[in-house]
Structure formats: structure tokens, C-alpha cells
Amino acid sequence: MCGVVGQIAFPHGGSARDGEISRLMALMARRGPDDEGYWSDGQRVMLGLRRLAVLDLSPAGHQPMHTQDGRYALVYNGEVYNFRELHRELVQQGVRFRSTGDTEVVLYALALWGIEALRRFNGMFALGFYDSQERSLLLARDHAGIKPLYYTATSRGLVFASQYDQILAHAWCNSLHIAAEALALYFRLGYIPAPYALLQDTHMLEPGMWLEATGEGRIRSGRFFEFPKYREPDLHGEEAYEAVNAAVTAAVRRQLISDVPPGAFLSGGVDSPLVTANMQMVNTGKVRAFTIGVNGDSLDESTDASAYAQQIGVDHTVEQITADRALDMLADVVAACGEPFADYSIFPTMMASRLAREHVKVILSGDGGDELFWGYAGRFSTALEKAIEFGQSSWWHSARRFRQKLFAGRSRKWASPWPRNMGDFYRLKRTHLSEEWLPRILPDCRHWPRGFSLFAYADSDQNRTAQWLRWNEFIGYLPMILLKVDRASMYHSLEVRVPLLDKEVIEVATRVQWRSCLDMERTIGKLPLRYALARHVRHQTLDKRGFTVPMGAWLRGPSEDSL
């Protein structure tokens, strides 16, 4: 796990300046405290990296890494968990490896197979790959967006980096202004989704995307992975449960590949206990597991997590977060984010990362289970019930006309937009600042960005709607969770792996019928994961609390005067 940075200058961009990239590398020192590397062609291209050594701890894992003929160079942040299988294929094609880690496998896979290699990687990554013969720079980001990658393309050249503050600090970005559409997305959604970024002409590369820039200034891009909006399911009931259990078990085993001992984040829910139980099942000693509590608040999961830990048999550490401790963390949280970010669960995530880093270098977490297996049961159930109503158009339009008459002549604050379809309904449900208030506060942010299609959905079929809801969460909500985890963990030089977002798990999940995951009557989701967890523990929690803190109470309580 590392942090990457680099640039390629276009014909009128000027020559490379070594000090520029060295300065940007210093900004990501926390992402990689074990080693640093820098390479330049002496003309237009510069690549830099800070390394957190997890696989192949020897100097052979140093980056930037080059092929033996010197043609190709790579900076790479992440882990490709199927690298041993790819290693065998490459050896059969004549590659002679000098290291034992995955970086050299990624390097030669790209050198031999080109962009097609990206489809074959099962892992998390953000990378920059330079071909000195073609004078082309390839950027790519993993299928789920686990690792971030920002870039800016100006008339002078292209700059890329793991952190947004590195982009902002580059000399080519001195005169950029705030992008109104990105700011509007932040106020609506609580974060800025890819491909947008806060300043004009800056972007985050979308998950599953690649982008290639040449020294002549030509840029092209494409997609190597796309999460489906709809796929005809062929797994139901017990068959689905068995398939999911097998996929999760295989993913956890695959992601335990490491030259340093891994630990686990442990909540009181379902996903991380399942991951932890699978880790302990194959571990010869006790797995180290870490939990953050909230001192008995209704949001506190530490008691349930401790019960799981006892049943699974792990070495469990719990630490409590309070309002005062959160206040003490404020400067670190701001430094870790690098751009506006409105999910205050980053506070316990930062604390959990700091706690875990005192003992381990690698952590496995349960992120992704809610989005893949309809885990937000209340949200999903409400929307699916509404889907039926949207299908009854005469009833829906009558209700809309009645509402218009009811609030005729009333203040505009009562006249919030009435959803016309499921896309509108879910947009209103997910929006933080209402469409009525946003133009009053930010007149330039009245409209959604042109082409923004996250909520473009008008079908009322319940089966299709269920899959669209999952797609919407995977594309529109999960990236915020992953950004939070990456920023919090890498600030403390901790690698976090997410087995439930393994490609094999995703493939199986998209084949499962939604009714085999979501019990609408009991408002319980993730049934396949619950089935898998029941193989390891006697009791499960049913409440969906989320990994968060009572921030509202804290802001109205003792910390109010300090903020």
C-alpha cells in the first residue's frame, strides 16, 4: 500500500522540475513511511511514490519499478490478490521476476497485455504506468473505487496523485477556481463523487476506469469494469446462501496474503464479524480485532462486538470515543480529508485506524456488504413499497394533485418538489440540502450537473427497481464510505482491505435474487451474509446502526462552546 504522484508535460508544458514532485511526495508521507522513490526521464515525465511495505519487504519491492529493458515504469498503490496466478502465466510467457510481491506482476501484466490486464486484476489499486517508447501515461483505478486517484489535465500537461491536496499544490493548478457544479454536489450528497472535484479542470478518476495521456497532449479513456444496473438472477434461497458463503470464504483467504500479520475491524453488526470469523478460522493464532465504542450510547456497538469476539475467539481491543476526544481529533480529520467531506463517521474511523496501527499494519474490514446484499433494509423496503405506488399512476397523480391543492398559497418552504418517479424519490431521500434551500444559499448551484445520471430512473417494476437501488448505492453511496476509510486509515499508515468487494463476491452477489437477501416484512437485509455468519456464532444483532457517533448530541452538549 502506497501513495502515488506523477506528471507528464505536453509540448508546451516545459521540462520536468525535480523539486515539484519531491514537494508533492512530502504531502503523502503518512501513506508510505517505509520507503520513497522518484524517477524522471529528464524531460517531460516524473513519477513518485511513498511506500507502506506489506508484500515483499525487501528492496526488490522499491518503486517506481521498471521492466528489465527500461521501457516501462510503474507507480502503484494497492494489492492485487490474484497476483500469484498471474505470476505463473507471465513466467510461462518468459518473464523472469526479481521480486516476490505483486508490484512486478502488475508491471509486466501491463507491459505484455496492455489495458486488457486491468480486467484480470482482482484487488484494489490506483496506478500510473509509463511507456517510454510510445511516450504514453496510463492511469487506472480499481473496479470498486477502493483506492482514490485524482488528476488534472491542463494545456501544460497532466498531473495525478493519491491525494487531492497534492493536485492543489501543483504549480499548474495555481489559477483554478471552484467548480460550482462540484460544490453543489457536495451540499446535496455530503461528498464530491467522481469524476468531479472541487476545482475546475480537476477530477477524480471513476472506479473501473482507465485514462491514457500521450506526450503530444492526446487523452483518451475507457472502462474496464461496470457494475450492472440489472442482471437476471439465477441464485435463490439456499443455493444463493451457499454460493455467497463460498465466495466470501475464498475472498477472505485470498486477501490474507501478506508479509506482515493482518488484523480486523470488528463491529456489532454482521459484515465485519463474518470477515473476522473467516480470518480466525484459518489463522493458527488469535487474530487481533479492534472496536470503537461510544460509552453506552444507543449507537454503541462495542458490547455486541465483544460478544462476537468471545464467540469467534479473537484477541479483542476496545477503545471509547467521547466528545472531548473527537474535538481533539478535529485538526487531524481536516488534514486527512484534503477536501470538503460531510460524513462525521470519519471520527470513529480515524480513531479505529490509530488504535489498530499501534498493533498491526494491515486490517480487513466489512465494507461493501450493505450495498451488495440490500443491507439498508429500511431504506430499501420503503423504496420498494413506493415502486408499487409509482406503478399505479392514477393513484399517484391524484395524490400529487391533492397535495398541490392542500399547500396552495402556502410558503415555498412547504412546496418541496413532489417525486414523479423512483429516481426522484430516491434523490430526495439521499439529498442533504433540499432543492428549495440550495438556490437560496448558493444561487449558482441551482442545477444538477449536466449528464449526472445517478437518479435517472423511471421504471416501477419491483424486481428491476430492487436492482437499480443496489446499483445506486454501489455507485453513489459506497464511494463515500471507501473514501472515508482510505483517508482515515492512510493518515495513520494503515492498509485496509475489503474482502466483500472482492471481484468474485461481487460476481456472485449480482446473480442473487433480491428476495433472497431482503426480508421486507421483518425489515432485515443481508440474509446470505447472516446465513454465513450463523456458521460461526450463536447470536446475531438485527438492528442497523451504522458506524457512527452521536455528533448531534455532542454539538448541543459540552463541546458546543469549543466548536
Buried (B, 14 or more C-beta within 10 A) or exposed (E): BBBBBBBBBBEEBEEBBEEBBBBBBEBBEBBBEBBBBBBBBEEBBBBBBBBBBBBBBEEBBBBBBBBEEEEBBBBBBBBBBBBEEBBEBBEEEEBEBEBBBBBBBBBBBBBBBEBEBBEBBBBBBBBBBBBBEEBBBBBBBBBBBBBBBBBBBBEBBBBBBBBBBBBBBBEBBEEBEEBBBBBBBBBBBBBBBBBBBBBBBBBBBBBBBBBBBBBEBEEEEEEBBEBEBBBEBEBEEEBBBBBBBBBBBBBBBBBBBBBEBBBBBBBBBBBBBBBBBBBBBEBEEEBBBBBBBBEEBEBBBBBBBBBBBEBBBBBBBBBBBBBEEBBEBEEBBEEBBBBEBEBBBBBBBBBBBBBBBEEBBBBBBBBBBBBBBBBBBEBBBBBBEBBEBBBEEEEBEEEEEEEEEEBEEEEEEEEEEBBEBBBBBBBBEBBEBBBEEBBEEBEEBEEBBEEBEBBEBEBBBBBBBBBBBBBBBBBBBBBBBBBBBBBBBBBBBBBBBBBBBBBBBBEBBBBBBBBBBBBBEEBBBBBBBBBBBBEBBEEBBEEBBEBBBBBEEBEEEEBEEEE
